[in-house]
Amino acid sequence: MGSWIWWTILGMAIVTYIPRAIPLTFLEGRELPPSIQNILRNIPFAVLGALIFPAIFFIQDNIWFGVIGAAAAFGIALLGANVMIVVLGSIAVLAVYSLFL
Amino acid sequence: MEQRGFSAGLKAGVSIAIGYFPVALTFGLLAKTTGLSLVEATAMSIFVFAGAAQYISLSLITAGVAPAVIILNTFIVNIRHFLMTASLNEKMQPDARWKKALYAFGITDESFSVLAIQKEDNLRTTFAAGVIAISYGSWVVFTALGHLIGANLPEFLQAAMSIALYAMFVGLLVPSMRGNRKVVSLAVIAALLNSFFFFTGWLSTGWAILVSTLASAIIIELIASKGGRS
């Protein structure tokens, strides 16, 4: 690759950093209106819903990986396990499943 | 209560590091087949640190797309982080702007989720630094390793590990959902909207996540404030 790849990486780095840095630095010490604060506090749970669905079903070409993996993750999490157990348990379930394929 | 610092952050970030392992390894491998050198591939992970955008850039490089278009596309994919860091700002302890500018670099979908879902408010900067350090370390090291060894994990393990990041999101979300209708509604509405955008193809992934998250957060706030509940 030529020097253009380095310009590309630099450009990507800058435009990726901007949306990360502006809110955290610009909003520091500023009190937002209560309704905006409430909306911002809602974001994490909404974001998780959107990050999980529908992408969790399409982790592999074979949709059953996603379906079984999602069932395993929700099943283990509903049992009250912590995040690490949910992650390792779901991987283990899919590893066993793929050995039977 | 003693507020948790760097080492607690490292511990909270372990599941991210596990989840990044197969993704970064594959990125390193793909970067190699795309024609990037070890240094170039690793530099991209060091300076950009954004999984989806880096993957997309490889396919655009292969397609011979102009750098300006790749950069514009990267921006569009990552615009959703505006929303996440604005939300995270409510959660973090007040601190010097330069420190916040520093750890802002490490905010990804995954580190945001882990930080934002913590029970306590006023999270310490050092806690965020711990979560980010282990995530970033995993991302960079395994990118380089993927390029170096030029091979992937055994297929069954690669396939099984592709659930890791999603399982982490589930593991973060479910405990908050218990007995909390508001949290359930927020997640379900955003999930339905995002699925709608996905299947209709009306919005690309980055925009779809942004719009469905924001819409869900606003709808629930409107309902909550009208009903006088919080």
Interface residues (C-beta under 8 A of the other chain):
Chain A: M1 W4 I5 W6 W7 T8 I9 L10 G11 M12 A13 V15 T16 Y17 I18 P19 R20 A21 I22 P23 L24 T25 L27 E28 G29 L32 S35 Q37 N38 I39 L40 R41 N42 I43 P44 F45 A46 V47 L48 G49 A50 L51 I52 F53 P54 A55 I56 I59 Q60 F65 G66 G69 A70 A72 A73 F74 I76 A77 L78 G80 A81 N82 V83 M84 I85 V86 V87 L88 G89 S90 I91 A92 L94 A95 Y97 S98 L99
Chain B: V14 S15 I18 G19 G35 L36 S37 E40 A43 M44 F47 V48 F49 A50 A53 Q54 S57 I61 P67 A68 I70 I71 L72 T74 F75 N78 I79 R80 H81 F82 L83 M84 T85 A86 S87 L88 N89 E90 M92 P94 D95 R97 K100 A101 Y103 A104 F105 I107 D109 F112 S113 A116 I117 E155 F156 L157 A159 A160 M161 S162 I163 A164 Y166 A167 M168 F169 V170 G171 L172 L173 V174 P175 S176 M177 K182 V183 L186 A187 V188 I189 A190 A191 L192 L193 N194 S195 F198 F199 A208 I209 S212 T213 L214 S216 A217 I218 I220 E221 A224 S225 S230
